[in-house]
Amino acid sequence: VSIPSGGAAAYYGVKAEDYITTGDGSVTNPYNASAVQNAINALSSRGGIVFVKAGVWSGGTRINVGGTVSGLKRRVYIIGEGSNQFYADDDGGAGAPNFVGTHIRAGFDCYVPTHFEHVTVSPAPGQEATAPAIKYILDPVIISDLHRWLGGFEVKDVAISGGNPGIHMTGVNMPSWPDTWQIWKILMERVHFQECVTGLKIDKGDAPGSAGLLECVFRGLEFRWSSGRAIDIQVENWGGEMSDVLVEGGSGGQAYAIFISTFGTGGLKLNNWSMGDGNNSTKDAFLEFGRGAVVDNFTFTKDVDIAGGGYYRLGRLFGTGVANFTSGEAVKLEAMHGHSLALGTITNPAKVLIILGPDAVGFIGSSTLGASPATYTNNDSYIENVMLVGGT
């Protein structure tokens, strides 16, 4: 697509560089981030692409997408020239300018579905611990028809450097109808959360009803050096998948590095999660799911509290963590091959079926049976093969 220069906006997009008034894009002399805002405002009511070239863009005012201009049916795409996805903390700390690609240091408030691709995003300088980097706000005062969000949006190849939280999805101004909000078809892929207070936060805000994520896919997420919870998701319904997740951070002042409470319908699947060795929270995770949940290949080091039903295949490579089950829902539990699985509290043993893997060898209980009549009781939740080897 050929994007015209000179500020004349075509429906398919504009260049933020056409609105630069200060700076050269360097760390010490960044472009004015207001140029990104002006480019968004220049889009037609149909929305389109805002291309933000490589360099550091900085400003003290948050960028507003959809909340202050007409054309609320629009979709906006913020596309840059690369994000900082390095392992090392080479950017000088949370929110500090990095040395590759496009880094926008202003923060975004998104009142319409907004896509981000190939950018690093931080809050405005000095607000890294107090403001979100990207905030999705479902507000019926701005968009009365919340079905606008059912087409979803994408966050791909993005780095979030600093933020409280890094990415936040919530509802506001919903005291009456609509008293619920839903987002369908989010695709969040290859997103790096670095030095956020909380990395990813999703809640229903002030909605008196419910909130939900439906048919949404999150994959390839990495969380490092969170000073609060790395993940905090509290909605009633969540359907889709969250896979290939590495969590290397959680504050010592937090009970959990991961807190997910979505007890309702949905059929969520978590796949290939690793806690690494960088969590300073008291426990690794709190997981509460509704119907049809599947947690497969979840590696932990500290305690995991499970308060919902479903199928769980998890284990521990190192550390001292145990799995606690406090729900009255049916749970099927299996240890990952080559991992240990220590159990803590099981509130309702009759609801928990534990499948012993091929690593489990040996007797459970006594191998000697007394004279008839005799009774053998399985009261530890493990599925067992019981063989009569003696007695009359």
N, C-alpha and C positions, 0 to 999 in steps of 0.2 A: 504494500500500500504506500502510495506517495502522500506524505503529509505536508501540506503547504506551509511555507514560512510566512512571516509578516503579520501573524496574528489573526488572519482571516480563517475562522474555524469552519472546517467541513464537518459533516455529521460523523465521520469516522475518526476524527481526532485532531489534536493540536499538539504542538511542542511547548513544553514548559520553558525551554530556552528562549523563546520569543518574548518572554516577559521578564527576563533577568534585568535587574536595575543595579545590582551591586555584586561585587565579589568575582573571583576567578575560579571557584569550585575547589580550592585547596583547603587543607585542614585549617590553616590560619586565616584564610579569607574566603569563606564559603559563599555560594550563591544565596540570594534571598529566597527563602522557602515560600514567600508570598507569590512567587512566580508560578508555583504549582497550583496554588489556590486560584490565581487569575486564569490559568489554563483550564481548570475545571469549570469555572464560571463561563468560559467562552464556548464550551460545548453546546451543541444544540439540545433541544428538549429530548432528542433521541439518545443522548449520551454519546459515548465513544471512548477513544483511547487518548490518554495523556501520556506522552513519551517524555521521560525524565532522563536526560543524558547522564553519563558518569560524572561523578564529582560529589562534593559535600554540599547539601542544601540545608540551611539553618534559619530558624526564626523563632520568635517568642510567642506567636499566635498559632493555635491549633488550626489545622486545615479542615474545613467543613465540606462534606460531600452530601449534597441534597437537602441540607437543613436551612439554607439561607437563599437559595435561588429557585426559580420556577423550573418546571420540567421534572416532576418527581417520579415520572414513569421511566426515567433514564436509568441506564446502567453505565457505570464508569469503570474504566480499566486503567490502573496505574502501572506502567511498564517501564522498567529501568534497564540498565546495562550490566547487571550482575549484583550479587549480594555477598556479604562476608560470611562464609560458611566454614572458616578455619577452626581447627580444634583449639589452637593456642589463643590466649587472650591478647591478641596483637593490636587491639584498638585502644589500649590505654585505660580501659575500664568501661563500665556500663554507660552507653550513650555517647562515648567519645568517638570522634570521627575515625572511620577505618580507612584503609588505604587501597581498597579495590571497589570497582563498580559504583553503584548509585546509593548514596546514604542520605535519607531525608530525616532531618532532626527537627521535627515540629509536632508530630503526633497527628492522628486522623480521627475525626468523629464522623462516622458513616451512617447516614439516615436512609440510604438506599443501598441495594446490593452493590458492593464495590469489590473489584478484583485487584489483587496485587501480585506482581510477578517480577522477579529478578531485581529486587530492591532490598536494602537494609532500612529499617524504620526504627526510630527512637522518639521518645517524647522531646519536647523542647529542652534545650540545655538548662540544667538545674532542676528539671522536673522528673528525672529518671526514677525517683523513688515515690513519686506522688501522683503521677498521671499515666494513663494507658498509652502504649505506643499506637495501637489501633483499637478503636472502640466501635462496635456495631450496635446501633441504638434502634430498637424497634419501637417507634413512637406513633400511636394513632393520631396524635395532633398534627404530625408532619405528614404521615401517609395513613389515611383513614382505612385503606384496604390493605391489610397485612398480607394478603395473598401475593403481593409484589415479591415477597421473600421466598415463595415456593419454588422459584426457578433456580435458587441457590447462587453461589458465587465461588470463586477459586482464590486460594492463597498458595502460590507455588514458587519454589526456589526463593524463599524469603528468609531473611535474618531479622530477628527482633532483638535489639540491644538495649536492655533496660526497659523499665515500665512497671507500673503497679496498677493493673497487671500488664503483661506484655500484649496479649490480645484478650479483649473482653467482649462478650455478647450478652446483652441484657434487654429488658423491656422497661419503659418508663411511661408515665402518664396513662396508666390503664386501670383506673379505679372502677370502671364499669365496662360495658362492651367496647371493644373486645377484651374480655378478661383473661385471655390466653394468647400465647404467641407460639409460632412454629417456624422453623427454617428447614427447608428441604434441600437436599442435593448440594451440600457443601463439599468441596474437594480441597482438602488441606494437605499439601504434599511437599516433602523436603523443606521443612521449616525448622530453623535453628533458634531456640530461645536462650539468650545469654545474659546472665546477671540481671534477671528480672526479680522483682519482689515475689509476685506470683506469675508464673509463665502463662498458662492458658486458663481463663476463668469464664465459665458459662453459668448464668443463673437466670431466674425468671424475673428478677428485679421487683417492681411493685405490682406485678400482675396478681390479682387475687385468685385467678384460676390456675391453669397449668402452663407449662412450657415444654417444648420438645424439639429434638433434632431427629429428622426422619430421612432415611436413605442417604445418610451422610458418610463420607469416607475420609478418615484422617490417617495418613501413613507417612513413614519416614520422618518422625518428629524427634528432636533432640533437645533436652533440657539440661543446662549447665549452670551451676552456681546460683540457684534460686535462694533468696534470703527468706522466702516464705514457702508456701506450697508450690511445687512445680506445676501441678494440675489440680484444679478445683472446679468440678462440674456438678451442679446440683439442679437438675430438671426432672420432670416427672417421666418423660418418655424419650428414649434414644434408640433409634434403629439404624443399623449400618455396621461399620467396622472401624476400628482403631488399631493399626498394626505397625510393627517395626518401630518401636518406641524405646528410646534410651533416656533414662533419668539419672543424672549424676549430681543432683542437687536437691536440697531441702534444708530449711533452717533448723538449728537446734532448739529454737523456741516453738516449733510446731509439733503437734502429735503425729501428723502424717505428712509425707512428701506428696502423696497422691491421695486425693479424696474425691471419690465418684459416688454419687447417690442419685440413681435414676430408677426408682422402683415403680415400674409401670409396664406398659406394653412396649414393644419395639423390637426385641430380638437382637440385642447388641452382641458383637463378637470382638473380643480383644485377642490379638495374636502377636506373638513374638515381642514380648516386653522384657526389658532387662533393667534392673535397678543399679547395676554397676557397683562402685564402692565409694561413691562420693556423697551419700545421703547422711546428713547430720540430724534429721528428724528422729523423734523417738521410735516411730514405726515407719515401715515402708509405705503401706497402703491401707485404705479403707475402701472396700468394694461392696456396693449394694445395688443389685440389678433385679429387674422384674422377670417376666416370662421369656423363656427361650434364650437366656444368656449363655455364651460359650467363651470361656477364658482358656486359651491354649498356648502353651510354651511361655509361661510367666515365671521369670527367674527373680527371686528375691533374696535379700540378705538379712533384713530385720523382719519383725513380725508383720503379718498381713491379717487384717480383720475382715472377714467375709460375712455380710449380713443379708445376702440375697440368695436365691436359688440358682440352679443352672449346672453346667458341666465345667469342671475346673481341672486342668492339667498343669501343674506347677511344681516347683522344686527349688532347692537351694544348693549352690555350688560351694559357698563359703559363708561365714557368719554364723549367728546363733538364732536366727529368726524362726518362729513357729507360725503355723496357720491356725487361726481361731475361727470357729464357726458358731455364730450366735443367732442364726435365723431359724424360723420355723418352716421355711420353704425346703423343698426337696433338693438335695445336693448330691451330685456324683463326683467323686474326687479320685484323681489318678496322679501318681508321681511321674515326673518326667524321667526318662531313661538316663541313668548316669548321675542323677541328682538325689540328694536326700530330701526327705519330707517329714519334718518333725511336727507333731500336732500339739496344740495347746488346748484351749477350751472348746468343748463341743457341747453346746447347750441342749440340743435335741438329737441325741445319737441315733434315734430311730429314723430320722430324716436324712442322715448322712450315710451314703454308701461309698466305702473306700475300696478301690480296686488295687490289689497288690500287683506290682509289676514284676518282671522277670528277675529283678535284683533281690527280691525278698525270698530268702531261703531259710528254712528252719521251722521249728515247732512254735506254736502259740499256745501257751498254757502247758499243761502236763501231758506227757505221752502215755501215762499209765492210767488205766481205767479200773475202778474198783468193781466189786461184784454187782451183779444185776439186782435190783433196778438202779440205774444211774442216769443222771441228767447232765447234759453239756449245754451251757448257755453262752451264746455270743452276745456280749454286751459292750464291745469296744468299737463298733461301727465298721470293722474290717470284714470284707467278704472272705470266707474261709472254706477250705475243703477239710472236712472232719472225717477221719478214717478210724474205724475200730480195729485196734491192733492187739488187743488182749482182753482178758476177762471172760466171764461165762455168760 
